[in-house]
Amino acid sequence: MTIIDLLERNSREYTNEVALVEINPEADDNRRLTWRDYDLVQQTVKTGYRREITWEIFNEKANRFANALIGRGIGKGDKVAILLMNCLEWLPIYFGVLKTGAVAVPLNFRYSSDEIKYCLELSESNVLMFGPEFIGRIEEIADDISKNRLLFYVGDGCPSFAESYMHFTADCHSNNPNLGITEDDYAAIYFSSGTTGFPKAILHKHRSLIHSCRVEQNHHSQTHDDVFLCIPPLYHTGAKMHWFGSLLSGSRAVLLKGTKPEFILDAVSKEKCTIVWLLVPWAQDILNALDSGKLSLNDYELSQWRLMHIGAQPVPQSLVKHWLEYFPNHQYDTNYGLSESIGPGAVHLGVENIHKVGAIGIPGYGWKTKIVDTDGNEVKQGDVGELCLCGDGVMECYYNDEEATKKCLKDGWLYTGDMAMQDEDGFIYLVDRKKDVIITGGENLYPVQIENFISAYNKVHDVAVIGIPDARLGEIALAIIKVKEGMTCTEEEIMEFCSGMPRYKRPRKIVFADVPRNPTGKIEKPKLRKMYGAEHFVLDQNQG
């Protein structure tokens, strides 16, 4: 069975029931008036900022897109990149790709033009689907990337360098191509990266995707009556793989465009959401709004909300305890995973283990774990080593990167690069990360990228970037800068220079000091973490 089969089943068994809802609380009137569905308009509800589609329409849209791609010669061995903000079109396009036998390649919507081009080339994508938010970025590279791939635009006002998705699929039939896709076929490439900042293309088979469905439902017990509120971006394995629990149970999901506390509580209340996956900043914002009196729980209907879970970044224990003061009846779960292990759930706390908040938990459903030393031997209980994972959700390889694959895939085990220990009850705690990736608001920052950018400033002699604790974002980037001899430099100058980077990559704090390096020339980041208090953060928090 594959996730394609699940969609077909839901279309048959829950034909006219709502599958997906899109809510955009900040949509302007022009969008409300000019938005139009690409087919079967009469069966899609449009009420300003709210749209919805049924399981039948979801499946038909996927089939139309699949047949359109097949008509252009796209099939097994091909790759289709998806660069869209969360919207109703996202998942039908994703499933349409899978129904052709091609590989879906979701792209981070924060990528710059150069990063988009790099990922298209690394993944050998034949097609790029993109939305209105990305016209400028794609236009910059259109001449290069259109030479050997198709460009399709999802939205109104198609630019001249692309084809319209609406027109592309308008005359295609909605029958299932039924190409006999199996669990052994390749399904998706997701991008990740280490401390070098260069994205790696992570290849998964359909087996990984269906495994994540089973893991999610086993952990969070989704039934057909549940309603899942999805806020994080769908290019991220975390958001999509948590939604897979809804796919397996045939239950409704709500895609919320906006992260303000009032947006979240309003959506939970009006859409009767029962399960919400949050990142630390959003949970912290809700708590701050409640503490300050800006929001009151009495203004919302939240009695049906049964589960809040968090992943994608370190989760402060104090946050969970504070959350349960406002929501004492909530189940809570911490989820740990990597894109290399098809997202969250390889390790999870478990809703029944609230007394162990602080641990990332125990092996997830269908997963095995071990903690090893530098020679690959399992360490004694209580000792620190590298966390390794084994299960059907482990990636096939880093696409087009045999060397990197060999480093982290050994005898069926995925070496995560995360340092961990296990207590006497079998619960796993993260102690440190081998990689220096900074996780801020659920997004990875790569210190080398930031360091390389800042080092280009003419007053900078040396620079190091580390993560330090932040109550809202989990971690933020701190840049330690050594100024060239005889020069003076201010924080304002550095911040102004850093405005040339995407906002989320910019350091939030600047310190002018020496940058310690070891005899081989490597920055001594453990020493810096100790100097600036970050080592306590690494020891006290857990990876979600």
C-alpha positions in Angstrom: 0.0 0.0 0.0 1.1 3.6 -0.7 -0.2 7.0 0.3 -1.7 7.2 -3.2 -3.9 4.2 -2.3 -5.0 6.0 0.9 -6.2 9.1 -1.1 -8.1 6.8 -3.5 -9.7 5.1 -0.6 -10.7 8.3 1.1 -12.2 9.6 -2.1 -14.4 6.5 -2.3 -15.4 6.2 1.4 -15.6 9.9 2.4 -16.5 11.3 -1.0 -18.3 14.5 0.0 -16.6 15.1 3.3 -14.2 17.9 3.7 -10.6 16.9 3.4 -8.7 20.2 3.5 -9.6 23.8 4.7 -7.4 26.8 4.0 -7.7 29.8 6.2 -6.0 33.1 5.6 -7.0 35.6 8.3 -5.1 38.4 6.7 -6.2 38.0 3.1 -7.1 41.3 1.5 -10.4 41.9 -0.4 -8.6 41.8 -3.8 -7.5 38.2 -3.1 -11.0 37.3 -2.0 -12.5 38.7 -5.2 -9.9 37.5 -7.7 -9.2 34.0 -6.4 -10.7 31.3 -8.5 -10.5 27.5 -8.3 -8.8 25.8 -11.2 -11.6 23.3 -11.9 -14.9 22.2 -10.4 -15.4 25.7 -9.0 -19.0 25.0 -8.1 -17.9 22.3 -5.7 -15.4 24.4 -3.8 -16.6 26.7 -1.0 -15.1 30.2 -1.1 -16.0 32.5 1.7 -13.4 35.3 1.8 -10.4 34.0 3.6 -11.7 30.4 3.9 -11.6 27.7 1.2 -12.2 24.0 1.4 -12.2 20.9 -0.8 -13.7 17.4 -0.3 -11.8 14.2 -0.5 -13.3 13.6 -4.0 -12.2 16.9 -5.3 -8.7 16.5 -3.7 -8.3 13.2 -5.5 -9.7 14.5 -8.8 -7.3 17.4 -8.8 -4.4 15.1 -8.1 -5.5 12.9 -11.0 -5.9 15.8 -13.4 -2.4 17.1 -12.6 -0.9 13.6 -12.9 -2.5 13.1 -16.4 -1.3 16.5 -17.5 2.3 15.6 -16.5 2.1 12.2 -18.2 0.9 14.0 -21.3 4.2 15.9 -21.2 6.2 12.8 -20.8 6.8 13.0 -17.1 7.0 9.6 -15.3 9.2 7.3 -13.4 12.7 8.7 -13.0 11.6 12.3 -13.4 11.5 14.9 -10.6 8.9 17.7 -10.0 9.9 20.5 -7.7 7.2 22.3 -5.7 7.8 25.9 -4.5 4.5 27.0 -3.0 3.3 28.6 0.2 0.7 26.5 2.1 -2.5 26.5 0.1 -5.2 24.1 -1.1 -3.3 23.4 -4.3 -0.2 22.1 -2.5 -1.2 18.6 -1.5 -3.2 17.8 -4.7 -0.1 18.8 -6.7 2.2 16.6 -4.5 -0.1 13.6 -4.9 -0.4 14.3 -8.6 3.4 14.0 -8.9 3.4 10.7 -7.0 0.6 9.3 -9.2 2.8 9.7 -12.3 5.6 7.6 -10.7 7.8 10.7 -10.6 9.5 12.0 -7.5 8.1 15.1 -5.6 10.7 17.7 -4.6 9.4 20.2 -2.1 11.5 23.4 -1.8 11.9 25.7 1.2 10.0 28.9 0.4 12.8 30.9 2.0 15.4 29.8 -0.6 17.0 32.6 -2.5 17.2 32.4 -6.3 20.6 30.9 -6.2 19.5 28.3 -3.7 16.5 27.4 -5.8 18.7 26.9 -8.8 21.2 24.8 -6.8 18.5 22.5 -5.5 16.8 22.1 -8.9 20.2 21.1 -10.4 21.2 18.8 -7.5 17.8 17.0 -7.6 17.8 17.0 -11.4 14.3 18.3 -11.4 12.5 18.3 -14.8 9.6 20.5 -13.7 9.2 23.4 -11.3 5.8 24.4 -9.8 5.8 27.9 -8.2 3.3 30.4 -6.8 2.9 34.2 -7.0 5.2 34.8 -4.0 8.2 33.6 -6.0 7.8 35.3 -9.4 10.7 37.7 -8.7 13.1 35.0 -7.5 12.2 32.7 -10.4 12.5 35.6 -12.9 16.1 36.1 -11.9 17.1 32.6 -12.9 14.4 31.8 -15.5 16.7 32.0 -18.5 19.0 29.4 -16.9 16.5 27.0 -15.4 14.0 27.0 -18.2 16.5 25.5 -20.7 16.0 22.0 -19.6 12.8 22.0 -17.5 9.2 23.0 -17.5 8.0 25.9 -15.4 4.4 26.0 -14.3 2.8 28.9 -12.4 0.1 28.3 -9.8 -2.1 31.4 -9.5 -3.6 34.3 -11.4 -1.6 36.5 -13.7 0.9 33.9 -15.1 4.3 35.5 -15.9 5.6 35.3 -19.5 8.4 32.8 -18.7 6.1 30.1 -17.3 2.9 28.2 -18.3 -0.3 28.4 -16.3 -1.1 25.5 -14.1 -4.8 26.3 -14.6 -4.6 26.0 -18.4 -2.2 23.0 -18.1 -4.7 20.9 -16.2 -8.0 22.4 -17.6 -8.7 19.7 -20.2 -7.2 16.7 -18.5 -9.4 13.9 -17.4 -9.8 13.1 -13.7 -9.3 9.3 -13.8 -6.7 7.6 -11.8 -3.6 6.9 -14.0 -3.3 3.7 -12.0 0.4 3.0 -12.9 0.9 0.4 -10.2 3.2 2.4 -7.9 4.6 0.2 -5.1 6.3 0.8 -1.8 9.6 0.1 -3.6 9.3 3.0 -6.0 11.0 6.4 -5.3 8.6 9.0 -4.0 10.2 12.2 -2.7 13.3 14.3 -2.2 13.5 16.6 0.8 16.4 19.0 1.4 18.5 19.2 4.5 21.9 20.5 5.2 24.8 20.2 7.7 26.9 22.9 9.1 28.4 23.7 5.7 25.1 25.1 4.7 25.0 23.3 1.4 21.6 21.5 1.0 21.6 17.7 0.6 18.9 16.0 -1.4 17.3 13.3 0.8 15.7 10.5 -1.3 12.8 8.4 0.1 10.8 5.6 -1.3 7.0 5.2 -0.9 7.7 2.8 1.9 9.0 5.7 4.0 5.8 7.8 3.4 3.4 5.0 4.3 5.5 4.1 7.3 5.2 7.7 8.6 1.4 7.5 8.3 1.3 4.5 10.6 3.8 6.0 13.0 1.7 9.2 13.3 -1.6 7.5 13.9 -0.1 5.0 16.3 1.4 7.9 18.4 -1.5 10.3 18.3 -4.5 8.0 17.8 -6.2 10.0 15.0 -9.8 8.9 14.3 -12.1 10.0 11.5 -13.6 12.6 13.9 -10.3 14.4 14.6 -9.5 17.8 13.0 -5.8 18.6 12.6 -4.6 22.2 12.6 -1.5 22.5 10.3 0.5 25.7 10.6 4.1 24.9 9.6 5.0 24.9 5.9 4.2 21.7 3.9 7.6 21.6 2.3 8.8 20.5 5.7 8.6 16.8 6.5 7.3 17.6 10.0 4.1 19.3 8.8 3.4 16.8 6.1 4.1 13.7 8.1 2.0 14.8 11.0 -0.8 15.4 8.5 -0.4 11.9 7.3 -2.2 10.8 10.4 -5.2 12.6 9.0 -4.7 11.0 5.6 -4.7 7.5 7.2 -7.8 8.2 9.3 -9.6 10.1 6.5 -10.1 13.1 8.8 -10.2 16.8 8.1 -7.2 19.1 8.3 -7.0 22.9 8.4 -4.1 24.8 6.8 -3.8 28.1 8.7 -1.8 30.9 7.0 -0.7 33.0 10.0 0.8 32.3 13.4 -0.6 35.1 15.6 -2.0 33.6 18.9 -5.5 35.0 18.1 -5.4 33.3 14.7 -4.5 30.0 16.2 -7.1 30.0 18.9 -9.8 31.3 16.6 -9.1 28.5 14.1 -9.1 25.9 16.8 -12.4 27.3 18.1 -14.3 27.8 14.8 -13.0 24.7 13.0 -13.4 22.5 16.1 -9.7 21.4 15.9 -8.7 18.5 18.1 -5.0 18.2 17.4 -2.5 21.1 17.0 1.2 20.8 16.2 3.1 23.9 17.4 6.6 25.2 17.2 8.0 26.7 20.4 7.6 30.4 19.4 3.9 30.0 18.6 3.3 28.2 21.9 5.2 30.8 23.8 3.3 33.6 22.0 0.0 32.0 23.1 1.2 31.8 26.7 2.4 35.4 26.6 -0.9 36.6 25.2 -2.8 34.7 27.9 -0.4 35.9 30.7 -0.8 39.5 29.7 -4.6 39.3 29.3 -4.5 40.2 25.7 -6.4 37.0 25.0 -8.9 35.1 27.2 -9.7 31.4 26.9 -13.3 32.3 27.7 -13.6 33.9 24.3 -13.0 30.6 22.5 -14.6 27.1 22.3 -11.6 24.9 23.0 -13.1 22.0 24.9 -12.6 19.6 21.9 -8.9 20.4 21.7 -7.3 17.2 23.1 -3.7 17.1 22.0 -0.9 19.7 21.6 2.5 18.4 20.4 5.7 20.2 19.6 8.7 19.3 17.4 11.4 20.7 15.1 13.5 22.4 17.8 14.5 22.3 21.5 11.5 22.5 23.8 11.9 24.1 27.2 10.5 22.1 30.0 9.2 25.3 31.6 7.0 25.9 28.5 5.3 22.6 28.8 4.6 23.0 32.5 3.3 26.5 31.9 1.1 25.2 29.0 -0.5 22.6 31.2 -1.4 25.3 33.7 -3.8 26.8 31.1 -4.7 23.5 29.4 -4.6 20.9 32.2 -6.6 18.4 30.2 -4.4 18.4 27.1 -2.4 15.5 26.1 1.2 16.5 25.2 3.9 14.8 23.1 7.4 15.7 22.0 8.5 14.5 18.6 12.0 13.9 17.4 13.2 13.1 13.9 15.1 14.2 10.9 14.2 14.6 7.2 16.6 11.6 6.8 14.1 9.6 8.9 11.0 11.0 7.2 10.4 13.7 9.8 9.1 13.4 13.3 8.3 10.3 15.3 11.5 8.2 15.2 11.6 9.0 18.9 8.7 10.5 20.8 7.9 11.2 24.4 4.4 9.6 24.3 1.2 11.2 25.6 1.3 8.8 28.6 4.7 9.9 29.7 4.2 13.6 30.7 6.2 12.8 33.8 9.3 12.5 31.6 9.1 15.9 30.0 12.7 16.8 29.2 13.4 13.6 27.4 12.8 13.2 23.7 11.4 9.9 24.7 11.5 6.3 23.5 11.7 4.7 20.1 8.7 5.4 17.9 6.4 2.9 16.4 8.3 0.6 14.1 11.6 2.3 15.0 14.8 1.0 16.7 17.4 3.2 18.4 20.9 2.7 19.7 23.5 5.1 21.1 27.1 4.5 20.0 30.6 5.7 20.6 33.0 6.9 17.9 33.8 3.3 17.0 30.2 2.4 16.4 29.9 0.3 19.6 26.9 0.8 21.9 27.6 2.8 25.0 26.6 1.8 28.5 23.3 3.1 29.8 23.8 6.7 31.1 26.8 7.3 28.9 26.8 9.8 26.0 27.1 8.8 22.4 25.7 9.3 19.0 22.0 8.5 18.5 21.3 6.1 15.6 17.9 5.1 14.1 16.7 2.1 12.2 13.3 1.6 10.5 11.3 1.7 7.3 11.4 5.5 7.4 15.2 5.8 6.9 16.2 7.5 3.6 17.6 5.6 0.7 20.5 8.0 0.3 21.6 11.5 -0.2 20.8 11.9 -3.9 24.0 12.4 -6.0 26.2 12.4 -2.9 27.6 8.9 -2.3 30.3 10.2 0.1 27.8 11.9 2.4 25.6 8.8 2.3 28.3 6.5 3.4 29.1 8.7 6.4 25.6 8.5 7.9 24.1 5.2 6.6 25.9 2.1 8.0 24.5 -1.4 8.0 20.9 -0.1 7.8 21.4 2.4 10.6 21.1 6.2 10.3 23.7 8.0 12.3 21.9 11.3 13.2 24.9 13.4 14.4 23.0 14.1 17.6 24.6 13.2 20.9 22.3 11.5 23.4 22.1 9.4 26.6 19.5 6.9 27.9 18.2 6.8 31.5 17.4 3.8 33.6 13.8 3.8 32.3 14.9 3.7 28.7 14.1 7.3 27.9 16.5 9.2 25.6 17.8 12.6 26.3 19.7 14.8 23.8 22.9 16.2 25.2 24.5 18.0 22.3 24.5 18.1 18.6 27.5 17.0 16.6 26.5 19.4 13.9 26.5 23.1 14.7 23.1 23.8 13.1 21.1 26.5 14.9 17.4 25.8 15.1 15.5 29.0 15.4 11.7 29.0 15.3 11.8 25.5 13.7 14.1 26.6 10.9 17.7 25.6 10.5 20.4 28.2 10.3 23.8 27.2 9.1 26.6 29.1 10.9 29.1 28.7 8.1 26.8 30.5 5.7 26.4 33.4 8.1 30.1 33.4 9.0 31.1 33.6 5.3 28.7 36.5 4.7 29.9 38.6 7.6 33.6 37.8 6.9 33.1 39.8 3.7 32.7 43.0 5.6 35.9 45.0 5.3 36.3 45.6 9.0 36.0 42.0 10.1 39.1 40.0 10.9 37.4 36.8 12.1 33.9 35.7 13.0 32.1 32.7 14.6 28.4 32.1 14.9 26.7 30.0 17.6 23.3 29.4 18.9 22.2 30.8 22.2 19.0 30.3 24.1 15.9 32.4 23.4 12.6 32.1 25.2 10.5 32.5 22.1 12.5 31.1 19.2 14.4 28.3 21.0 17.7 29.5 19.7 19.0 32.6 18.0 22.3 33.3 16.2 25.0 35.1 18.1 27.9 36.4 16.0 31.3 36.8 17.8 33.4 39.2 15.7 37.0 40.1 15.9 37.6 43.5 14.3 40.7 44.2 12.2 43.5 45.8 14.1 43.3 49.6 14.1 39.7 49.7 13.1 36.5 50.3 15.1 33.2 48.8 14.3 29.7 49.1 15.8 26.8 46.6 16.1 24.7 48.9 13.9 27.3 48.6 11.1 27.2 44.8 11.2 23.4 44.7 11.4 23.2 47.0 8.4 25.6 44.9 6.4 23.7 41.8 7.3 20.5 43.3 5.8 21.8 41.7 2.6 20.9 38.3 4.0 17.4 36.9 4.3 15.9 38.2 7.6 15.7 34.8 9.2 19.5 34.1 8.7 20.7 37.4 10.3 22.3 37.2 13.7 20.2 38.6 16.5 23.1 39.5 18.7 26.6 40.8 18.1 29.6 40.5 20.4 33.0 42.0 19.6 35.7 39.6 21.0 38.4 37.2 20.0 37.4 34.0 18.1 39.2 31.0 19.7 40.5 28.4 17.2 42.3 25.1 17.8 45.7 24.2 16.4 44.1 22.9 13.2 42.4 26.2 12.7 38.9 25.1 13.6 36.7 27.4 15.6 36.3 26.1 19.2 32.6 26.4 19.4 32.2 24.3 22.6 34.4 27.0 24.3 32.2 29.7 22.9 29.1 28.0 24.0 30.5 27.9 27.5 31.6 31.5 27.4 28.2 32.7 26.4 26.0 30.4 28.5 24.8 28.2 25.6 26.1 25.0 27.1 23.4 25.0 29.7 20.8 25.4 26.9 22.2 22.3 25.1 22.1 20.3 28.3 18.7 21.3 29.6 16.6 21.3 26.4 15.5 18.6 24.1 15.2 18.3 20.3 11.7 18.0 19.0 
